């Protein structure tokens, strides 16, 4: 559940919500429709989005092993799925906890920061073209959060 919605629900158990709280509630609920639309696009077009990115990575990074690119793409598929759920929940902590469970060790073991940086950039560009209106603004913070985490884990 959305953390802010959950807090508002708890608050409403003790008293009626103030106008500022109602405004927060309205904002959270109003963006849910757009977040769901972005989620559906990610779910329905996942294969075509990531196939185009994989092809571009192979073209842009001929010095990288195909297996490294494939591994990175698979990991970013998972990152995008976790990011999409975090976006629906409007909860960056959801993504952070899920990523911390497995991503740090994998990135260090496979040493794919260069591939990951390229993939992240291509993914953002692709989603800007695929998502309607300003849908990128809902998912990009979570994808950026993941890339930031990957960069930090490699620098450790």
Phi, psi and omega in degrees: 000151177302130179300319181291322177295319179299317179296319179295321179297316179297319180296322182289346177289339183256334181196163175295148179288142176283167182302319180297324177290321177296323177296318177299316180298315178300317180297314181298315182290322183292329180276348181299322180299316179293321179296320177296321179296317178297316180302315180298319178297314179300316181294312187284333184247014183308311184297312182292324178297308185284333176294317178297321179292316179300316179299317180293321178298316179299323179288317185281334185235063183296339180284343181276145176293141178302321181297325178293318178295316179300317179297316180297318179298316178300318179293321179288334171300313179294318178301317181294321177296313177298319179297321179295319178291320177299322178296315178300319180281349185053050189219094179299333179295327177303311180294316181301314180293320180292319180293319182296336181294330187217336192288320185303309182296321182294315181297317180294321181292321185266347179048060181241040180298317181298315179296317181297318178298316178296316180297315179302313180298314179295323179296316179298314180298317181296317181291329175299327179277327186275322184279139180283157177050235181249037182301333180300329184295341180276324184262330186303319179302327181283324176291321176295320177301316179296314180297321177299317179296318179297315180297318179295319184292332179282327182283345183289000000 
